[in-house]
Amino acid sequence: MTSKIRIGIIGSGGIARMHVNAYRQMENVEIVGVADIVPDRASQFIATHHLNQAHAYEDHLVLLEQELDGVSICTPNVSHYQTTMDALAAGKNVLLEKPMSVTLQESVEMVEMSKKSGKMLSIGFQPRYDPNMQFIRNYIQDGNLGKIYYVEVGGGRRRGMPQGTFIRKELAGAGALADIGCYSLDLALHTLGHPKPLTVSATVSNHFGTNPKYHPEADNFNVEDFGAALIRLEGGITLQFKTAWAMHMDTLGATRFLGTDAGMKITPYGEGPWSGVWDGGVGTITKYHDIGGRLTHTPIPCVRSDLNLFDEKVKDFVHAVANGLPAPISGEQIILNQAIIDGIFRSSELGKEVDIVLP
Ligand SMILES: NC(=O)c1ccc[n+]([C@@H]2O[C@H](COP(=O)([O-])OP(=O)(O)OC[C@H]3O[C@@H](n4cnc5c(N)ncnc54)[C@H](O)[C@@H]3O)[C@@H](O)[C@H]2O)c1
């Protein structure tokens, strides 16, 4: 009998549940430990999910002393850096929840540690597993639109501000950008093949979260609920980005890729206060092109699948661990995402365009 893949979980809150649900579907996986800094929380989590083989820890370092093939890191954003560094240093493969980190410097060090340890660092951007997102990426990567020179991404919720750890800078590091904006950026960067960002001109604000009329925890709210940016990417590509947790508007519009041979418009799926294609919510895909000099457009059917994207990302991580493959969504790719977010905050604070300097 082949031995099972031994998994540990660090942080046993909301998203850890999704990881456990996925791991439990895999016969070759055993969850051997759960760590959470809040006393008793890990043991309660183990009991709730009937993880009978698992041990509970308060200190993730003690969990990391165990024999593990991989860990899921499901802590609030500010703890991503230290827990990931410790896990990699302990020789464990890491599946880290998004966003990668709070600062660009942290992301850089995490990738360096991954290389030094020879262990993989994969970041949990589950929309990458959405069949429509995959179609868009593959179709554009195959050159079907010609050279892409302009991209517009982002999305917003009319009202969709979270509470708790997400709205406090001390825990989340950032607000809407870290929560949903990073997905939009990943859609653009992954589709384009990860071009380097060069400059950013941006603003962020929080007109809703800090107003008791709109948020029950307005006094604790100290992150941004809106961000907009113009980003220059290498290869002469302009990226326009916007994200909103709340706004007086139905939608922030479609995602658009403009190419020299054709364009593509992607509209969000469904109606209502949560609109955007950042999370795999692709409603329509339309290609704009010429036929014999005549301007036309072609609707491209969307696939409606019941694939659970969370399950897919966890399964892909396990597959990579089991077969010694590279990280499915590598830290090296996501550094570029973090660099843009870093640039957005710097530019907003300075009130001018800033350069992005990558190591
Ligand atoms: N991929 C997605 O769609 C998605 C969705 C929700 C949240 N997330 C991400 O998951 C992460 C966690 O979010 P959540 O909603 O589960 O938060 P949560 O607050 O529900 O849970 C976090 C848990 O981590 C524990 N914790 C904090 N610091 C720790 C440490 N150093 N060691 C061990 N445990 C620690 C907390 O006590 C808490 O139980 C965030 O980074 C968030 O951005 C991703």
The ligand as an SDF file (V2000), in Angstrom:
LIG
                    3D

 44 48  0  0  0  0  0  0  0  0999 V2000
   -9.9260   31.6950   -1.6410 N   0  0  0  0  0  0  0  0  0  0  0  0
  -11.0090   32.2990   -1.2130 C   0  0  0  0  0  0  0  0  0  0  0  0
  -12.0140   32.4370   -1.9060 O   0  0  0  0  0  0  0  0  0  0  0  0
  -11.0260   32.8420    0.1780 C   0  0  0  0  0  0  0  0  0  0  0  0
  -12.2440   33.0830    0.8170 C   0  0  0  0  0  0  0  0  0  0  0  0
  -12.2220   33.5380    2.1350 C   0  0  0  0  0  0  0  0  0  0  0  0
  -11.0060   33.7920    2.7550 C   0  0  0  0  0  0  0  0  0  0  0  0
   -9.8400   33.5740    2.0820 N   0  0  0  0  0  0  0  0  0  0  0  0
   -8.5450   33.8520    2.7210 C   0  0  0  0  0  0  0  0  0  0  0  0
   -8.3520   32.9130    3.7590 O   0  0  0  0  0  0  0  0  0  0  0  0
   -7.6550   33.5230    4.8400 C   0  0  0  0  0  0  0  0  0  0  0  0
   -8.4110   33.2680    6.1300 C   0  0  0  0  0  0  0  0  0  0  0  0
   -9.7080   33.7870    5.9990 O   0  0  0  0  0  0  0  0  0  0  0  0
  -10.9050   33.2350    6.9180 P   0  0  0  0  0  0  0  0  0  0  0  0
  -12.1350   33.8600    6.3760 O   0  0  0  0  0  0  0  0  0  0  0  0
  -10.8210   31.7800    7.0400 O   0  0  0  0  0  0  0  0  0  0  0  0
  -10.5100   33.9280    8.3060 O   0  0  0  0  0  0  0  0  0  0  0  0
  -10.9860   33.4960    9.7570 P   0  0  0  0  0  0  0  0  0  0  0  0
  -10.7570   34.6850   10.6000 O   0  0  0  0  0  0  0  0  0  0  0  0
  -12.3330   32.8710    9.6860 O   0  0  0  0  0  0  0  0  0  0  0  0
   -9.9620   32.3260   10.1740 O   0  0  0  0  0  0  0  0  0  0  0  0
   -8.6060   32.5300   10.3910 C   0  0  0  0  0  0  0  0  0  0  0  0
   -8.1560   31.6140   11.5250 C   0  0  0  0  0  0  0  0  0  0  0  0
   -6.7330   31.6980   11.6140 O   0  0  0  0  0  0  0  0  0  0  0  0
   -6.3800   31.7160   13.0060 C   0  0  0  0  0  0  0  0  0  0  0  0
   -5.0360   32.2900   13.1160 N   0  0  0  0  0  0  0  0  0  0  0  0
   -4.6440   33.5760   13.0670 C   0  0  0  0  0  0  0  0  0  0  0  0
   -3.3100   33.6800   13.1360 N   0  0  0  0  0  0  0  0  0  0  0  0
   -2.8330   32.4140   13.2550 C   0  0  0  0  0  0  0  0  0  0  0  0
   -1.5280   31.8590   13.3810 C   0  0  0  0  0  0  0  0  0  0  0  0
   -0.4420   32.6390   13.3880 N   0  0  0  0  0  0  0  0  0  0  0  0
   -1.4110   30.5200   13.5050 N   0  0  0  0  0  0  0  0  0  0  0  0
   -2.5120   29.7320   13.5070 C   0  0  0  0  0  0  0  0  0  0  0  0
   -3.7740   30.2050   13.3970 N   0  0  0  0  0  0  0  0  0  0  0  0
   -3.9300   31.5220   13.2510 C   0  0  0  0  0  0  0  0  0  0  0  0
   -7.4940   32.5150   13.6600 C   0  0  0  0  0  0  0  0  0  0  0  0
   -7.5630   32.2880   15.0410 O   0  0  0  0  0  0  0  0  0  0  0  0
   -8.7080   32.0140   12.8920 C   0  0  0  0  0  0  0  0  0  0  0  0
   -9.2950   30.8920   13.5120 O   0  0  0  0  0  0  0  0  0  0  0  0
   -7.5000   34.9970    4.4710 C   0  0  0  0  0  0  0  0  0  0  0  0
   -6.2080   35.2010    3.9750 O   0  0  0  0  0  0  0  0  0  0  0  0
   -8.5110   35.2080    3.3770 C   0  0  0  0  0  0  0  0  0  0  0  0
   -8.1170   36.2000    2.4340 O   0  0  0  0  0  0  0  0  0  0  0  0
   -9.8230   33.0840    0.8290 C   0  0  0  0  0  0  0  0  0  0  0  0
  1  2  1  0
  2  3  2  0
  2  4  1  0
  4  5  1  0
  4 44  2  0
  5  6  2  0
  6  7  1  0
  7  8  2  0
  8  9  1  0
  8 44  1  0
  9 10  1  0
  9 42  1  0
 10 11  1  0
 11 12  1  0
 11 40  1  0
 12 13  1  0
 13 14  1  0
 14 15  2  0
 14 16  1  0
 14 17  1  0
 17 18  1  0
 18 19  2  0
 18 20  1  0
 18 21  1  0
 21 22  1  0
 22 23  1  0
 23 24  1  0
 23 38  1  0
 24 25  1  0
 25 26  1  0
 25 36  1  0
 26 27  1  0
 26 35  1  0
 27 28  2  0
 28 29  1  0
 29 30  1  0
 29 35  2  0
 30 31  1  0
 30 32  2  0
 32 33  1  0
 33 34  2  0
 34 35  1  0
 36 37  1  0
 36 38  1  0
 38 39  1  0
 40 41  1  0
 40 42  1  0
 42 43  1  0
M  CHG  2   8   1  16  -1
M  END
$$$$
